[in-house]
Amino acid sequence: MKMKKQIWVVDFGSQYTQLIIRKSRELGHSAELMTLDDCREAFMKGETPKCLVLSGGPQSVFEDQTDYSFIFDQIELPVLGICYGMQLLGKYFGGVVEKGLIGEYGNADVAFSPGEEISGVPAKFSVWMSHSDHVKVLPKSFRPLLISHNQLLAGMIHKERPLLGFQFHPEVEHSHFGKNLLSYFYEKVAELKKDWSSKEMLNESLDIVRKTLGAEKEPNVLCAFSGGVDSLVAATLASKITNEKMHCFFVDNGLLRLQDYQHIELLKKNTYLKIEIIDAKHIFLDALKGLQEPEAKRKMIGKKFIEVFESKVHEYESRHGIKFTHLLQGTLYPDVIESISPHLKGGKSVTIKSHHNVGGLPERMKLKLLEPLRNLFKDEVRAMGLHLGLHHDWVYRHPFPGPGLGVRILGEINTDAIRIVQHSDQILYEELKNQNYYQATWQAFTVFLPVKTVGVKGDERAYENALVVRMVNSSDGMTAEWTRMPYEFLDLVSRRITNEVKGVTRVVYDITSKPPGTIEWE
Ligand code: XMP
């Protein structure tokens, strides 16, 4: 389902393209990603955006034989060219682009050309560069706007038409005043009105639900509910349209944290969602007996999830005399973007870990997909959650992996190891909340090691397990830094765990960043 946004960001393969969309939306303007082919096709049908952004990209304009007249012949259309996009503007309008020998990478200072200024931006500031080619000779129809400290053209603006180019990346955090520069283009050059806020996001998402379900005579929506941010917001939103026809199933695989049980009870009491808890603890534990190898454990948890879910849902259908038509999924915009432009995926081409998801379900159960969050970023989902009246703590929970504590117990999973991880995780969680550190870290958990170590408890020799505390900071889980927690906090947690959790004599803090370590231990 295509939603038309004010700004189309044409992707040439820059690693920062997603950021252009996010920053534009943060500035209050709806924006979406387009491939060049989609853009051309839309233009041929007479559909145009309010403005276009041409992203950066790894290629060189010297190899690019595309005829861009379908864009640049639209005299009224505002276009912002970023990095590669600026070089395309330079080449098309008769300037000279030069193959770079040295290039500019990382931070660089830029200054306004004489007589130029943009409100709120100082005469000289630092930006993020990542290019080797550059516009050497300015096209005649343009004025120079910014010059880098290497005396290279860093920004140019057309003398009459709404066309602007930046050689650097205003969308990147390292570019100071980047938001002012983008906002200058949207508000002053393109003269856009703001059209993106929680209210618009909500309307658009509700529209997806209405349109997807509209075609069905008797829609019944099924949700694999984890209680995490995405499934909670998606379910709350969909239930506004479906009312009674929305059914959430929460699978208790026995590998949940104590905070998850508390959370689900809270949601049952304090929301209108119909949540059905499937107690499948013993099924998972039996299936995991004897398994040690991380991938084997992950695969078994994924396989059992699908089996249990499917059979319980069929049971529920016969009991209630209904037939499910749709599966609600919390797919987000980055996943959609990845499928449009695979090079934006940001990494992993080899399987590091087989991720647990419900991907196999729709085909097996012949369900259509309902994805109300497919046009939103995670921070937008959170904002919408708040707008829908969900509690702040519910939409700002740390991420928790699908296979749960299964990836935090090394070696064979048994009830004693589960007890140790659950109890220690609860202590860590309580102290993060008590000491007001919960939002100071992105993810925090404990890991059970099948390793015994000598200690002394009450004058007696103890020979018990070692336990890891891991806390990381990250923005998307792709890379991570271990969290620099105050020693006092680590000390408090370590003391509580060794005193209160039976079977633990030693606590260690994981100081590995990602890469090379992954966030989870398995
Ligand atoms: P890794 O361990 O790959 O984790 O560095 C990155 C982020 O992904 C989470 N994670 C998962 N999430 N299903 C999920 O939904 C999974 O199978 C899975 N494995 C890891 C992990 O908790 C971290 O936030």
Boltz pocket constraint, residues with backbone or C-beta under 6 A from the ligand:
constraints:
  - pocket:
      binder: B
      contacts: [[A, 353], [A, 354], [A, 355], [A, 356], [A, 357], [A, 399], [A, 400], [A, 401], [A, 402], [A, 403], [A, 443], [A, 476], [A, 477], [A, 478], [A, 514], [A, 517], [A, 518], [A, 519], [A, 520], [A, 521]]
      max_distance: 6.0
